[in-house]
Amino acid sequence: MAKPIEVTDSNFDKVVVKSGKVAVLDLWAEWCGPCRMLDPIMEELAEEYDGKAIIGKVNVDLNPGIPQKYAVLNIPTVLFIKGDELLEKVVGAVPKRHLEEVLKKFL
């Protein structure tokens, strides 16, 4: 069973930039209530898009570099990245359907 990958400042280049795939990164924090609403959605996306896209989670409290690089001011924020390029940014706890629509544009 595929799970979201823990993406950190130190493994970002290896996991995201050099993957050659679209990455969907959920930027969250332990103390953020709305962030928890995305957990089951990210789990489902990881399962359904295994091998097609990188589905990951970034704890912003432990990894400040990624949110700083992509100017993330609010969480939850979901970033769609390919290589080092930000394709789209979705702010807030949104339905799975919305995240899938965005992802499908880039696959």
C-alpha positions in Angstrom: 0.0 0.0 0.0 1.5 3.3 -1.1 1.8 6.1 1.4 2.7 9.8 1.0 6.4 10.3 1.1 7.9 12.5 3.9 9.6 15.2 1.9 12.2 17.3 3.8 14.6 20.2 3.0 17.4 17.6 2.8 15.7 15.0 0.5 13.7 17.5 -1.7 16.2 17.4 -4.6 16.4 13.7 -4.7 12.7 12.9 -4.1 11.0 15.8 -6.1 13.4 17.6 -8.4 15.2 14.6 -9.8 12.1 12.3 -9.9 11.0 13.4 -13.4 7.4 13.2 -12.2 4.9 15.7 -11.0 5.0 16.0 -7.2 2.0 16.9 -5.1 3.2 18.2 -1.8 1.0 18.8 1.2 2.6 21.5 3.4 1.3 21.0 7.0 2.0 21.3 10.7 1.1 19.2 13.7 -0.9 22.0 15.3 -2.9 22.8 12.2 -6.5 21.4 12.4 -7.5 21.9 8.8 -4.2 20.2 7.7 -5.5 17.0 9.3 -8.5 17.1 6.9 -6.1 16.5 4.0 -4.5 13.4 5.5 -7.0 10.8 4.2 -7.0 12.6 0.8 -3.3 12.4 0.5 -3.3 8.8 1.5 -5.8 8.0 -1.3 -3.9 10.0 -3.9 -0.7 8.2 -2.9 -2.4 4.9 -3.5 -4.2 5.8 -6.7 -1.3 7.7 -8.4 1.5 5.3 -7.2 4.1 5.2 -10.0 2.5 8.2 -11.8 3.2 11.1 -9.5 5.1 11.8 -6.3 2.6 12.3 -3.4 4.3 13.8 -0.4 4.0 15.7 2.9 6.2 18.5 4.2 6.1 19.4 7.9 6.7 23.2 7.7 7.9 23.4 11.3 10.7 21.0 10.6 11.4 22.0 7.0 11.3 25.8 6.6 13.2 25.9 3.3 10.5 24.4 1.0 7.7 26.8 2.1 10.2 29.7 1.9 11.3 28.7 -1.6 7.7 28.6 -2.9 6.4 31.6 -0.9 3.9 29.5 1.2 2.3 31.8 3.7 -0.7 29.7 4.9 -1.2 26.0 5.6 -2.5 23.7 4.5 -1.1 24.4 1.0 -0.7 21.8 -1.7 2.1 22.5 -4.2 2.2 20.9 -7.7 5.9 20.8 -8.8 7.7 19.3 -11.7 11.5 19.4 -11.5 12.1 22.7 -9.7 9.1 24.5 -11.3 6.0 25.4 -9.3 3.1 24.4 -11.6 0.2 25.3 -9.3 -0.5 26.2 -5.6 -3.8 25.3 -3.9 -4.3 26.9 -0.5 -6.7 25.5 2.1 -8.4 22.2 2.9 -10.0 21.4 -0.5 -11.9 18.3 -1.7 -10.1 15.4 -3.2 -11.9 16.1 -6.5 -10.2 19.5 -6.8 -6.7 18.2 -6.2 -7.3 15.4 -8.7 -8.5 17.9 -11.4 -5.3 20.0 -10.9 -3.1 16.9 -10.9 -4.6 15.5 -14.1 -3.7 18.7 -15.9 0.0 18.0 -15.4 0.1 14.2 -16.0 
